[in-house]
Amino acid sequence: MKLYNTLTHTKDEFKTYEPGKVRMYTCGPTVYHFAHIGNLRSYIMEDVLEKYLRYSGYDVKRVMNITDVGHLSSDADTGEDKMLKGAKREKKTVMEIAKFYTDAFFADCAKLNIKTPDVVEPATGCIPEFIEMVQGLIDKGYAYLSDGNVYFDTSKLDEYYVFNKHDAEDLAVGVREGVEEDKAKKNKTDFVLWFTKSKFEDQELKWESPWGIGYPGWHIECSAISLKHLGDRLDIHCGGIDNAFPHHTNEIAQSEAYIGHEWCGHWFHVLHLNTASGKMSKSSGEFLTMSLLESKGYDPMVYRLFCLQSHYRKSLVFSYEGLDNTKQSYEKLLARIATLDFEDASAIDEAAMGKLKSAFAEAMDNDLNTSLAITVIYDVLKENTNDRTKLALLSDFDKVLSLDLIEGAKAYNDAKNDAAGSDDAFVSEIEALIAERAEAKKARNYARADEIRAYLLSKGVVLTDTKEGTTYSFS
């Protein structure tokens, strides 16, 4: 299996420190608001990665943090605490906000078939570990106390900018025009490990520490939580590309300074989901959440497929037109699977199984090419083999893709049968109109064909045109 490694900027053969075992860490959400669908794209792709590693025979332990303290609105350790911002907005306590939006996040994950990691650790549960790590960095000479805060000293590193190269003098304070000097820092890239003097008078969450009452910086939590649950060798670290700098850069700096050796062998970053106007965020334009998409009639599996049709290392532009196209593709796929004989007792076609499983593995082994893996699903349906083999392959691949292919096809058949049983006249009308529409298209009377489609859609009937003819489903 080859995966792009953000640290080396190349597709590397995926290797683990211990044969057969994967220690995997995922940056979790800051639970001050609902996750938008751009956030969820990263978690979908990380979910596929974890499931494919398990599918390939690895013993995976995956850990995720929940940021419920310490994440400021600027990654440069300035601005308002995001959790405090959420509490002020909703007139609740920080912990009430954290509980509500943590539950909301995992509810969205469940809708999208995203597996819950083996360990989910909130930052507020690891304060002793943070303090121990900060003290260790001070003892090793990598951290210093200044103006009430404990900072990591980036000048002590041989290399700081590990993901993107910069000139060494960039580490110095104020050497470039436009760089504002922070008198509390020795170097402009130094970052806060622990705030002993809160920037906010009403900061709710504070703890005793050797340096006074305070709270942790954002970057320290992922390092300490990973070390606590996965040890000092991490096989793969995941996150959105916006976390590469400064968050993941700072994680590497403090972790390797603390343990004294290489920390993580592979870095997996998912690129942004953008709108036509730019990067998606919680503060600009329509706040695109999973609940909003559902309210507009989109099954969560449609959004999951929308993400899987694009490569994780490519920016993906969201539009409702694109989502509508994916919805039609998904409904068409389920309708096609629904035509298979679920009671077929034929012997499994081992030759077809081997060929198509190899094609699926080849796609996934090539830097998690989910788009090509979905193409293999269509190859299964076109394969000259029995239905039992096709269904076995679809079920096997769905252990990784998690698109509810079999369940969705069965639900399609159930809905079709219910409709037929409850209103034979309506079904006859649908079939007659489909036949009339086909004749209208042959006669190039596209206005009438569109009129029939629109009429049926108003009755909750969705038409899908295929090479074999037109199928329908109930919305």
Order of alpha helices (4+ residues) and beta strands (2+ residues): beta-beta-beta-alpha-beta-beta-beta-alpha-alpha-beta-alpha-beta-beta-beta-beta-alpha-beta-alpha-beta-beta-beta-alpha-alpha-beta-alpha-alpha-alpha-alpha-alpha-alpha-alpha-beta-beta
